[in-house]
Amino acid sequence: MANKSYVAGLDIGNGYVKAEVSGKPGFSYQSMVAYVTSMQDIKTKEADAAPVIQDIYNQMFASFDTPIVKNSVKRLFGRRGLLSGMPLEMFDVNSHMSKASADLSSILVLGTMAGRVLQDYWEKTGKLPKDLLKADCRISLALPIDEYKSHKDAYADKFMKYKHMVTIHNFEEPVRVELTFSNADVMAEGESAQYGIIYEGEPLMNAMLADVRAMGEPLEGITASDVLSCQNSIGVDIGEGTVNFPVFVNGVFSPESSSTMPQGYGHVLERAVGRLQAEGSPFKTRKELSEFLQREPSKLARRRYDHANEIVKEEIVAFAEAVKMSFVGVMNKIGGFTEVVYVYGGGATPVQRELHQRLIDAMHDFNEFQPVLYLDSSYSRKLNCRGLLRVAESHAARDAQTANGGKK
């Protein structure tokens, strides 16, 4: 099959992969896989393949033949991997290894693109492919700010340097997908979210302004367009492994003023799991706890749910105080230039009750009354991804125009 081209924004978070590929609706799944050294699985027949392909990121059983994945052990993705009882490979939020160097980053990028290629083929043909599928990819990725400063080039190069084979083993005949990457942009986490905020425009901004006014900040006469025109901002991007503080000065990302706090919402969950285990709880990982708390419990599980939730809330208090202190450190460096603060990220919503007022109070301590705008959860998790896609699309359009001799 001839090469098909894809453009994607991929936010490979410590907690979740958030992705948008070639104009399709965005999707997310847990940033983990399960190792499979031996398994007697039942292969799916083509007649039954539709629901598996539709939910491929929670079903995929794949192996990888590429220099950027160190071994060819098969992996189970998403919810199927989490519930398999097999050893999990997930990002260690306490590790000092860069995400750019971790095998899991490569596995999740390649698995995401291969899954989308298979879905696309199925949508067009209603059949499983018999021959090798080939795809050329243009992607944008993000790294925590401190890692971005030293690893961005190596992270991009490892995808562009090789061809990568992904084999999907869910079906009676394996599906093979060959991926090449003609371009890989790497941005700083939070930098891409800023572009996402601009893209979402006034509807998002009006929602944030209404929220902060409800907390007693009047902001008389300030409109959504006023805020969108601001050129000097601080972001507070709360992820599972880190909190990033991207700084924009005169509309340009400032790496030297930006920083990373090496804790995230995942540390809240890790500490909560430790306390629950000490009480005899069966939770083994933060992933299991996160999955449990995201689903409405049955009446039989309600007491356990409420107790786990209470412990997480207690840990959030200490985390919110640590984020506030790191924010104060950023303000001490560049606070006089700041016009607006944005708070977002996959971990932002669970900590909003404790964190939002602390950040507003910190601004007042500096005798600053610029708005601290907290993104609604419906936007927050996907914001970096949305910005990454916009960058990938703009670079693809620029290169296409150059290849066409500058003609539009």
Order of alpha helices (4+ residues) and beta strands (2+ residues): beta-beta-beta-beta-alpha-beta-beta-alpha-beta-alpha-beta-alpha-beta-beta-alpha-alpha-alpha-beta-beta-beta-beta-beta-alpha-alpha-alpha-beta-alpha-beta-alpha-alpha
